[in-house]
């Protein structure tokens, strides 16, 4: 390893936690060593980009950004769904990332309960053995830092730390890529939400409940009539006052016309989430549907008495 400012060689002694530079020896910790190496990789990148072809530079930048983005995504997934979910995602990245196999191995160590300090040491040992230059070395350091962040289960901090390691040009690419990814995710959610809404709307009344008979059917039929015939503005006003759990239960007993009217007057995101939950929760008791319809009718009657909606 070379300190380019002073042109002296210095060498890391893992057994003594020291860096020897010329005739001077400093005692350092792993964190100090990490940032010494990071600084050296940034210097190497600057030299590399002065001589490399633009297409090659663009490809290396893309790979580095993909590594940072993948680690950020893994950290959020770990926070939401746990390390096992992150292990599955990391396995899918083995072929698509330059260090994908090593990423998966370190995630597996986390899943197995290996101490984060030991994982960091393993990651840095591999970094020194492979002796990656410029972008390859930077990707390896990003990998180690990202894994440590995942172990701490603080995805927001992980994202900040990884972005701070990227040179300005790469950070700009990273931000643009994340914005595009978020737009893609929103579009996927919108499309899936529309499909779920259509699926729920086309089901016959009572698909997710038992057969409604006798007195139980009265509030269900009344609400079905109200929701099928009221104006859009009155329906929006009603939905503001209705608890979503009651709405989900009531929708199970309503006809297609009422369901479609309700979904069209909800935000696409909320409509999709509601339809998805109805499908995933499966069958509920008829009594729950009846009570939910009664609650919504009580809200409707109250609004009608106040003159805030037009009764039908």
C-alpha positions in Angstrom: 0.0 0.0 0.0 1.4 3.4 -1.0 0.8 6.8 0.6 0.9 8.9 -2.6 1.4 12.2 -0.8 4.7 11.2 0.9 5.7 8.4 -1.5 6.6 6.1 1.4 5.6 2.5 1.5 3.6 1.4 4.6 2.5 -2.1 5.5 -0.4 -3.4 7.7 0.6 -5.9 10.4 -2.7 -7.7 11.2 -1.2 -9.5 14.3 -0.1 -6.2 15.9 -2.7 -3.9 14.6 -0.1 -1.6 13.2 0.7 0.3 10.1 4.4 0.6 9.3 5.4 3.6 7.1 9.1 4.0 6.5 10.7 3.8 9.9 7.5 5.0 11.7 4.9 2.6 13.1 1.4 3.7 14.0 -1.0 1.6 16.1 -4.4 1.7 14.4 -7.8 0.1 14.7 -9.9 -1.5 11.9 -11.8 1.7 11.4 -8.6 3.7 10.8 -7.4 1.1 8.4 -10.7 1.2 6.5 -10.5 4.9 5.9 -6.8 4.8 4.9 -7.7 2.2 2.3 -10.8 4.2 1.2 -8.7 7.3 0.6 -6.2 5.3 -1.4 -8.9 3.8 -3.6 -10.3 7.3 -4.4 -6.8 8.4 -5.5 -6.5 5.3 -7.6 -9.8 6.0 -9.3 -8.8 9.5 -10.2 -5.6 8.2 -11.8 -7.4 5.4 -13.6 -10.1 7.7 -15.1 -7.4 10.0 -16.6 -6.2 7.1 -18.8 -9.1 4.7 -19.2 -11.6 4.7 -22.1 -15.0 6.5 -21.4 -17.0 3.3 -22.0 -14.9 1.3 -19.6 -15.2 4.1 -17.0 -19.0 4.2 -17.4 -19.2 0.4 -16.9 -17.1 0.4 -13.8 -19.1 3.3 -12.3 -22.3 1.4 -13.1 -21.1 -1.7 -11.3 -20.0 0.3 -8.2 -23.4 2.1 -8.0 -25.2 -1.3 -8.4 -23.2 -2.6 -5.4 -24.1 0.3 -3.2 -27.8 0.2 -4.3 -28.0 -3.6 -3.7 -26.6 -3.2 -0.1 -29.0 -0.4 0.6 -31.9 -2.5 -0.7 -30.8 -5.4 1.4 -30.6 -3.3 4.5 -34.2 -2.1 4.0 -35.4 -5.6 3.4 -33.7 -6.9 6.5 -35.4 -4.1 8.5 -38.9 -5.0 7.1 -38.7 -8.8 6.7 -35.6 -10.1 8.5 -32.3 -11.6 7.5 -33.8 -14.7 5.9 -35.4 -12.5 3.3 -32.2 -10.7 2.7 -30.4 -14.0 2.3 -32.8 -14.9 -0.5 -32.3 -11.6 -2.3 -28.5 -11.8 -1.9 -28.5 -15.3 -3.6 -30.3 -13.8 -6.6 -27.6 -11.2 -6.9 -24.7 -13.7 -7.1 -24.5 -13.6 -10.9 -25.4 -10.0 -11.5 -22.9 -8.3 -9.2 -19.0 -8.4 -9.5 -18.8 -9.4 -5.8 -22.2 -11.1 -5.7 -20.9 -14.4 -4.4 -18.9 -12.8 -1.6 -21.9 -10.6 -0.7 -24.1 -13.7 -0.4 -21.5 -15.5 1.8 -21.2 -12.5 4.2 -25.0 -12.3 4.5 -25.1 -16.0 5.2 -22.6 -15.4 8.1 -25.0 -12.8 9.5 -27.9 -15.2 9.3 -25.9 -17.9 11.0 -25.2 -15.5 14.0 -21.6 -14.8 13.4 -20.3 -11.8 15.3 -20.3 -8.6 13.1 -16.6 -7.9 14.1 -15.6 -11.3 12.8 -17.5 -10.7 9.6 -15.8 -7.4 9.2 -12.4 -9.0 9.7 -13.2 -11.7 7.1 -14.3 -9.1 4.6 -11.2 -7.0 5.1 -8.9 -10.0 4.9 -10.4 -10.9 1.6 -10.0 -7.3 0.4 -6.3 -7.4 1.2 -5.8 -10.8 -0.4 -7.5 -9.8 -3.6 -5.8 -6.5 -3.6 -8.4 -4.9 -5.8 -7.5 -1.6 -7.4 -9.5 1.6 -8.0 -13.2 0.7 -8.6 -12.8 -3.0 -7.7 -11.2 -2.1 -4.4 -13.9 0.6 -3.7 -16.6 -1.9 -4.3 -15.0 -4.3 -1.8 -14.9 -1.6 0.8 -18.5 -0.6 0.1 -19.4 -4.3 0.5 -17.8 -4.4 4.0 -19.3 -1.2 5.1 -22.8 -2.2 3.9 -22.7 -5.6 5.6 -21.8 -3.9 8.9 -24.7 -1.5 8.4 -27.1 -4.4 7.8 -25.9 -6.0 11.0 -26.8 -2.8 12.9 -30.3 -2.9 11.3 -30.3 0.8 10.5 -31.1 1.1 6.7 -31.3 4.8 6.6 -27.8 5.1 8.1 -26.5 2.4 5.7 -27.8 4.4 2.7 -26.1 7.6 4.0 -22.8 5.9 4.7 -22.6 4.2 1.3 -23.5 7.4 -0.5 -20.8 9.2 1.4 -18.2 6.7 0.1 -19.1 7.4 -3.6 -17.3 10.1 -5.5 -19.6 13.0 -6.7 -20.2 11.6 -10.2 -21.2 8.2 -8.8 -23.5 9.7 -6.1 -25.3 11.5 -8.9 -25.7 8.3 -10.8 -26.9 6.6 -7.6 -29.6 9.2 -6.9 -30.8 9.0 -10.5 -31.0 5.2 -10.4 -32.8 5.1 -7.1 -35.4 7.6 -8.4 -36.0 5.4 -11.5 -36.3 2.3 -9.3 -38.8 4.0 -7.0 -40.9 5.0 -10.0 -40.8 1.5 -11.3 -41.9 0.1 -7.9 -44.8 2.6 -7.8 -45.9 1.6 -11.3 -45.7 -2.1 -10.3 -47.8 -1.5 -7.2 -50.3 0.5 -9.3 -50.7 -2.2 -11.8 -51.0 -4.9 -9.2 -53.4 -2.8 -7.2 -55.7 -2.4 -10.3 -55.5 -6.2 -10.9 -56.5 -6.9 -7.3 -59.3 -4.4 -7.4 -60.7 -5.9 -10.6 -60.4 -9.4 -9.1 -62.3 -8.4 -5.9 -64.9 -6.4 -7.9 -65.7 -9.3 -10.2 -66.2 -11.8 -7.4 -69.7 -12.8 -6.5 -71.1 -11.3 -3.3 -70.1 -13.4 -0.3 -67.1 -15.1 -1.9 -65.0 -14.5 1.2 -67.8 -15.2 3.7 -70.5 -17.8 4.4 -74.0 -17.5 3.0 -75.9 -14.4 4.3 -79.5 -15.2 5.2 -82.4 -13.6 7.2 -81.8 -10.6 9.3 -78.1 -10.7 8.6 -78.8 -9.8 5.0 -80.7 -6.6 5.8 -77.8 -4.2 6.6 -75.7 -5.8 3.8 -78.4 -5.2 1.1 -79.1 -1.7 2.4 -75.4 -0.7 2.3 -75.0 -2.3 -1.2 -77.9 -0.1 -2.4 -76.5 3.0 -0.8 -73.0 2.6 -2.2 -74.3 1.7 -5.6 -76.5 4.8 -5.9 -74.8 7.7 -4.1 -72.8 10.4 -5.9 -69.0 10.3 -6.1 -68.7 13.3 -3.8 -71.0 11.8 -1.2 -69.0 8.5 -1.3 -65.7 10.3 -0.8 -67.2 12.1 2.2 -68.4 8.8 3.6 -65.1 7.1 3.1 -63.3 9.8 5.1 -65.3 8.7 8.2 -65.1 4.9 7.7 -62.5 2.7 9.4 -60.7 0.7 6.7 -61.1 -2.5 8.7 -64.9 -2.1 8.5 -64.8 -1.2 4.8 -62.8 -4.4 4.0 -65.3 -6.5 5.9 -68.3 -4.8 4.3 -66.9 -5.1 0.8 -66.9 -8.9 1.0 -70.7 -8.9 1.1 -71.4 -6.3 -1.5 -72.1 -6.7 -5.2 -69.7 -5.8 -8.0 -71.3 -2.4 -8.8 -70.9 -1.2 -5.2 -67.3 -2.5 -5.0 -66.3 -0.9 -8.2 -67.8 2.4 -7.1 -65.9 2.3 -3.9 -62.6 1.5 -5.5 -62.9 4.2 -8.1 -63.4 6.8 -5.3 -60.3 5.7 -3.3 -56.7 6.5 -4.1 -55.2 3.9 -6.4 -52.7 3.0 -3.7 -55.3 2.5 -0.9 -57.7 0.7 -3.2 -54.9 -1.7 -4.2 -53.9 -2.3 -0.6 -57.5 -2.9 0.4 -58.1 -5.4 -2.4 -54.9 -7.2 -1.7 -55.7 -7.6 2.0 -59.2 -8.8 1.2 -57.7 -11.5 -1.0 -54.9 -12.5 1.4 -57.1 -12.6 4.6 -59.5 -15.1 3.1 -62.8 -16.0 4.6 -64.3 -14.2 7.7 -67.5 -14.8 9.6 -70.8 -13.5 8.3 -71.3 -11.7 11.6 -68.3 -9.5 11.0 -69.6 -8.4 7.6 -73.0 -7.6 9.1 -71.6 -5.5 11.9 -69.3 -3.7 9.5 -72.2 -2.8 7.3 -74.2 -1.6 10.3 -71.3 0.7 11.4 -70.9 2.2 7.9 -74.7 2.7 7.6 -74.7 4.5 11.0 -72.0 6.8 9.8 -74.0 7.4 6.5 -77.2 8.1 8.4 -75.4 10.6 10.7 -74.0 12.5 7.7 -77.3 12.5 6.0 -79.0 14.0 9.2 -76.4 16.8 9.2 -77.1 17.5 5.6 -73.5 16.7 4.6 -74.6 14.0 2.1 -77.8 13.4 0.1 -79.7 10.3 1.3 -80.9 7.7 -1.1 
